[in-house]
Amino acid sequence: MSVLLVPGDKAPDFSATAVGGAFQQGTPVRLSEFKGKTVVLYFYPKDDTPGCTVQACALRDRYAHLIATGAAVFGVSIDPPASHAAFIAKHALPFPLISDEKHEIVNAYGVWIEKNLYGKKSMGTERSTFVIGPDGTIKSIFRKVKPEEHADTVLADLRHFEP
């Protein structure tokens, strides 16, 4: 049974490898290291696929505005660190991507779901975003986001919570 987190819940902590940004070619990161800071944790299905590229590039293009709110931005997928590094390099992404190869984070956040594409069922990552407040609680959740609208939606939400 899948976890169903709601705003107000404590965000599940995790430890994983992050690539890009301050994490270079791969450094362990824990969510708990960001206590006192707003964190945007966006989950996406796969590096360098059309929808995921649109989503990541839109976040790249709005990145200065996103971090101006004081937020840290992380993408999360089940791809390995090498795939993340190539995706970051190809599209000049300024934010780190977290590798969740063991599916621990996607399961903890309830975004590893059954998908149905043309009648074929498979498991995959639901395109979702969690905005986690400085106190470690989930402030907002966006599920089944549209890649082309995602960055503006997150930015509007962050501005709503600015002091």
C-alpha positions in Angstrom: 0.0 0.0 0.0 1.3 3.4 -1.0 2.0 6.2 1.5 -0.3 9.2 1.1 1.4 12.2 2.6 -0.5 15.5 3.0 0.5 19.0 3.8 1.3 19.3 7.5 3.0 15.8 7.6 6.7 15.6 8.6 8.7 15.1 5.4 10.4 11.7 5.4 14.1 12.1 5.8 16.5 10.3 3.4 20.1 9.8 2.6 21.1 9.5 -1.0 23.7 10.6 -3.6 23.2 14.0 -5.2 24.9 15.0 -8.4 25.3 18.6 -9.7 25.3 22.0 -8.2 27.3 22.0 -5.0 27.3 18.2 -5.0 29.5 18.0 -8.2 29.9 14.4 -9.4 28.2 12.8 -6.4 28.0 13.5 -2.8 25.8 12.1 -0.1 22.9 14.3 1.0 20.3 14.1 3.7 17.1 16.1 3.8 17.7 16.8 7.5 20.8 18.8 6.6 18.4 21.5 5.2 16.5 22.1 8.5 15.8 25.8 8.6 15.5 26.1 4.8 12.7 25.5 2.4 13.3 22.6 0.1 11.6 21.9 -3.2 11.8 18.1 -3.9 10.5 17.3 -7.3 10.1 13.7 -8.5 10.3 12.9 -12.2 10.2 9.6 -14.1 13.5 9.5 -16.2 16.4 11.6 -17.2 16.5 13.1 -20.7 13.0 12.0 -21.7 10.8 14.7 -23.4 8.5 15.6 -20.5 11.3 15.4 -17.9 13.5 17.6 -20.1 10.8 20.2 -20.5 10.2 20.2 -16.7 13.9 20.4 -15.8 14.7 23.1 -18.4 11.7 25.2 -17.1 13.1 24.9 -13.6 16.5 25.9 -14.9 15.1 29.0 -16.6 13.3 30.0 -13.4 16.1 28.9 -11.0 17.3 32.4 -10.1 13.8 33.3 -9.1 13.3 30.0 -7.2 16.4 30.4 -5.1 15.7 34.1 -4.5 12.8 32.8 -2.3 15.4 31.1 -0.1 14.5 27.6 -1.4 16.9 24.7 -2.3 15.8 22.8 -5.3 16.4 19.0 -5.9 15.2 16.7 -8.6 14.7 13.0 -7.7 14.5 10.0 -10.0 15.6 6.4 -9.9 18.3 7.0 -12.5 21.9 6.4 -11.5 24.3 9.2 -10.7 26.1 8.9 -14.1 22.7 9.4 -15.9 22.1 12.5 -13.8 25.5 13.9 -14.5 24.9 13.5 -18.3 21.4 15.0 -18.0 22.8 18.0 -16.1 25.6 18.6 -18.5 23.5 18.3 -21.6 20.9 20.8 -20.4 23.1 23.0 -18.1 20.9 22.3 -15.1 22.1 24.4 -12.1 20.4 22.4 -9.4 21.3 18.9 -8.1 19.6 15.7 -8.9 19.2 12.9 -6.4 19.7 9.3 -7.4 17.1 6.9 -5.8 18.2 3.6 -7.4 16.8 1.6 -4.5 13.4 3.3 -4.7 13.6 4.3 -1.0 12.7 8.0 -1.5 10.0 7.4 -4.1 8.4 4.8 -1.8 8.7 7.0 1.3 6.9 9.9 -0.5 4.3 7.6 -2.1 5.2 8.5 -5.7 6.2 5.0 -6.9 2.9 4.0 -8.5 1.3 1.7 -11.0 1.0 3.4 -14.4 -1.1 2.4 -17.3 0.1 3.3 -20.8 -1.9 2.1 -23.7 -3.2 -0.8 -21.6 0.2 -1.8 -20.4 0.7 -1.6 -16.7 4.0 -0.9 -15.1 5.5 0.7 -12.0 7.0 4.2 -12.3 7.5 7.5 -10.6 4.6 9.9 -10.5 5.6 13.4 -11.5 5.1 15.1 -8.2 6.6 18.0 -6.1 6.8 18.5 -2.4 7.6 21.9 -0.9 9.1 21.3 2.5 9.2 24.1 5.0 12.1 25.1 7.2 10.5 23.2 10.1 10.6 19.9 8.1 6.9 19.7 7.4 5.3 19.4 4.0 3.8 22.8 3.1 2.5 21.9 -0.4 2.2 18.9 -2.7 1.6 19.0 -6.4 0.8 15.6 -8.0 0.6 14.7 -11.6 2.1 18.0 -12.6 2.3 19.2 -16.2 6.0 19.7 -17.1 5.4 23.0 -18.9 3.5 24.5 -16.0 5.5 23.1 -13.1 8.2 25.8 -12.6 5.6 28.6 -12.5 3.4 26.7 -10.2 6.2 26.0 -7.7 7.5 29.6 -7.9 4.0 31.0 -7.2 3.7 28.6 -4.2 7.1 29.6 -2.8 6.2 33.3 -3.1 3.0 32.6 -1.2 5.1 31.3 1.8 7.7 34.0 1.7 8.0 35.9 5.0 
